[in-house]
Amino acid sequence: MEPILQIIYQGILDGKHRDVEAEVQAALQACIPAKSILDEGMIAAMAEVGRLFEIGEFYLPEMLISARAMQAGLAVLRPQLKEADVQCSGRVAIGTVKGDLHDIGKNLVLMMLEGAGFEILDLGTDVEPGKFVATVKAGEVQILALSALLSTTMSNMKATIDALKEAGLRDHIKIMVGGAPVTEEFSRQIGADGFAPDASRAVALAKSLLKA
């Protein structure tokens, strides 16, 4: 790995967003391909962040600051990626369901997915089933990620899936769900394609859904 890519990698692990921003710019000025910066410096770093989280060496705060550092670098890199027509891992629309205004978990999943090379459409919080349906109808995403932090709003995950069925769109999209009160069993009951208990495993789930 190029030394500057190693610095970007370590900067993301350490959560040093200003350093990452500067080093990505320096890497571009050194004519290192945008795809190499993304794959070797950034996606590899976020994969390591996920691994460290899963073995208990990183906790949510560390994961969050690493994800923010990655986003800082990605903001610099994104125009070059578009110019080079670098293909994303997949497209995901994510939102917290109707009645729920919590977004910390959703935002962390969003950042981890973006760090893994996914293109993200953030629908925000308190998202009506109809907005999810319209997003799927537009045909620009392959995965719908539904979040709920309150047990009282979990039912709106089912309402969203039912709305997709009524619109004849359920078979056109993969649906993943998550949030503090959500379980694997609940995911199966409402007809989702998968459940992720945390942001790290949401990345693995999204990748597996695209292969299914």
KAPE-V353688 format. One record per pair of residues at least 24 apart in sequence whose ideal C-beta (glycine too) atoms are under 10 Angstrom apart, sorted by sequence separation. I is the first residue (numbers start at 0). J is the second residue. If there is no record, write none. Layout:
# KAPE-V353688
i:j
I:J
I:J
This chain:
# KAPE-V353688
i:j
7:31
44:68
45:69
88:112
93:117
100:124
101:125
117:141
120:144
124:148
131:155
135:159
177:201
1:26
3:28
19:44
44:69
88:113
99:124
100:125
117:142
119:144
131:156
143:168
153:178
156:181
176:201
3:29
87:113
89:115
91:117
92:118
93:119
94:120
96:122
98:124
99:125
152:178
153:179
164:190
175:201
4:31
41:68
42:69
88:115
89:116
90:117
91:118
92:119
93:120
94:121
95:122
97:124
98:125
99:126
117:144
125:152
128:155
131:158
132:159
135:162
136:163
153:180
163:190
177:204
1:29
3:31
41:69
44:72
87:115
88:116
89:117
90:118
91:119
92:120
93:121
94:122
95:123
96:124
97:125
98:126
127:155
128:156
131:159
135:163
150:178
152:180
153:181
157:185
161:189
176:204
7:36
11:40
40:69
41:70
87:116
88:117
89:118
90:119
91:120
92:121
93:122
94:123
95:124
96:125
97:126
98:127
126:155
128:157
130:159
131:160
143:172
144:173
145:174
146:175
147:176
148:177
149:178
150:179
151:180
153:182
156:185
160:189
161:190
175:204
1:31
7:37
10:40
11:41
86:116
87:117
88:118
89:119
90:120
91:121
92:122
93:123
94:124
95:125
96:126
97:127
112:142
125:155
128:158
129:159
132:162
136:166
138:168
141:171
142:172
143:173
144:174
145:175
146:176
147:177
148:178
149:179
150:180
156:186
159:189
160:190
175:205
4:35
8:39
9:40
10:41
11:42
13:44
41:72
85:116
87:118
94:125
95:126
96:127
97:128
127:158
128:159
131:162
132:163
135:166
136:167
140:171
141:172
142:173
143:174
144:175
145:176
146:177
147:178
148:179
149:180
150:181
157:188
158:189
160:191
173:204
4:36
7:39
8:40
11:43
12:44
40:72
41:73
86:118
87:119
94:126
96:128
97:129
112:144
127:159
128:160
130:162
131:163
132:164
136:168
140:172
141:173
142:174
143:175
144:176
145:177
146:178
147:179
148:180
153:185
156:188
157:189
159:191
160:192
173:205
175:207
3:36
7:40
8:41
11:44
12:45
93:126
94:127
97:130
126:159
128:161
129:162
132:165
133:166
135:168
138:171
140:173
142:175
143:176
144:177
145:178
146:179
147:180
148:181
156:189
157:190
175:208
1:35
4:38
5:39
6:40
7:41
8:42
10:44
11:45
14:48
92:126
97:131
128:162
132:166
134:168
135:169
138:172
147:181
156:190
157:191
173:207
174:208
0:35
1:36
4:39
5:40
8:43
9:44
12:47
37:72
41:76
96:131
109:144
127:162
128:163
131:166
133:168
136:171
146:181
150:185
154:189
156:191
173:208
4:40
7:43
8:44
11:47
12:48
36:72
37:73
40:76
77:113
80:116
94:130
108:144
132:168
135:171
136:172
145:181
153:189
172:208
173:209
3:40
4:41
7:44
8:45
11:48
36:73
73:110
94:131
109:146
128:165
129:166
131:168
135:172
1:39
5:43
9:47
80:118
92:130
108:146
128:166
134:172
147:185
173:211
0:39
1:40
4:43
5:44
8:47
12:51
36:75
37:76
67:106
70:109
92:131
105:144
107:146
135:174
0:40
4:44
36:76
37:77
63:103
66:106
67:107
70:110
73:113
94:134
105:145
106:146
132:172
66:107
69:110
73:114
77:118
105:146
131:172
145:186
33:75
34:76
37:79
66:108
68:110
69:111
72:114
92:134
104:146
105:147
0:43
33:76
36:79
37:80
63:106
66:109
67:110
70:113
73:116
92:135
103:146
104:147
105:148
131:174
33:77
36:80
59:103
63:107
66:110
69:113
70:114
102:146
104:148
145:189
12:57
33:78
34:79
59:104
62:107
65:110
66:111
69:114
92:137
101:146
103:148
14:60
19:65
23:69
26:72
33:79
34:80
37:83
42:88
65:111
66:112
68:114
69:115
99:145
101:147
102:148
145:191
14:61
32:79
33:80
38:85
63:110
66:113
92:139
93:140
99:146
101:148
13:61
14:62
16:64
19:67
20:68
23:71
24:72
27:75
33:81
37:85
59:107
62:110
63:111
66:114
90:138
92:140
99:147
100:148
101:149
143:191
12:61
14:63
15:64
16:65
19:68
23:72
26:75
27:76
33:82
34:83
62:111
65:114
90:139
91:140
92:141
93:142
94:143
95:144
96:145
98:147
99:148
100:149
143:192
144:193
14:64
15:65
16:66
18:68
19:69
20:70
21:71
22:72
23:73
25:75
26:76
33:83
34:84
37:87
90:140
91:141
92:142
93:143
94:144
95:145
96:146
97:147
99:149
142:192
13:64
14:65
16:67
17:68
19:70
20:71
21:72
23:74
24:75
27:78
32:83
34:85
89:140
90:141
91:142
92:143
93:144
94:145
95:146
96:147
98:149
101:152
142:193
144:195
12:64
13:65
14:66
16:68
19:71
20:72
23:75
24:76
27:79
33:85
34:86
62:114
89:141
90:142
91:143
92:144
93:145
94:146
95:147
96:148
99:151
100:152
11:64
12:65
14:67
15:68
16:69
18:71
19:72
20:73
22:75
23:76
26:79
32:85
88:141
89:142
91:144
92:145
93:146
95:148
96:149
98:151
99:152
11:65
14:68
16:70
17:71
18:72
19:73
20:74
21:75
95:149
98:152
99:153
10:65
11:66
13:68
14:69
16:71
19:74
20:75
97:152
98:153
146:201
11:67
12:68
15:71
16:72
19:75
20:76
23:79
96:152
98:154
99:155
11:68
12:69
14:71
19:76
95:152
96:153
97:154
98:155
99:156
144:201
10:68
11:69
16:74
96:154
97:155
10:69
11:70
52:111
96:155
97:156
11:71
95:155
96:156
98:158
144:204
7:68
10:71
11:72
96:157
97:158
144:205
7:69
10:72
49:111
96:158
97:159
142:204
48:111
96:159
142:205
141:205
142:206
144:208
7:72
45:110
46:111
49:114
94:159
45:111
48:114
49:115
142:208
45:112
108:175
141:208
142:209
45:113
46:114
141:209
7:76
45:114
46:115
108:177
44:114
45:115
108:178
42:113
43:114
45:116
41:113
42:114
105:177
41:114
42:115
104:177
105:178
41:115
42:116
104:178
41:116
104:179
37:114
101:178
38:116
101:179
37:116
99:178
92:172
96:176
34:116
91:173
93:175
96:178
95:178
89:173
91:175
93:177
111:195
114:198
115:199
117:202
111:197
112:198
115:201
116:202
108:195
111:198
115:202
110:198
111:199
114:202
115:203
117:205
108:197
109:198
111:200
112:201
113:202
117:206
107:197
108:198
111:201
112:202
115:205
116:206
107:198
108:199
111:202
115:206
106:198
107:199
108:200
109:201
112:204
117:209
104:197
105:198
108:201
112:205
104:198
107:201
108:202
111:205
112:206
108:204
104:201
108:205
11:114
93:201
91:201
88:202
91:205
89:205
88:205
89:206
91:208
88:206
91:209
89:208
90:209
89:209
88:209
66:198
62:197
63:198
62:198
62:199
59:197
59:198
57:199
53:197
52:197
52:198
53:199
52:199
53:200
49:197
51:199
52:200
49:198
50:199
48:198
49:199
53:203
48:199
49:200
49:201
46:199
49:202
45:199
49:203
46:202
45:202
46:203
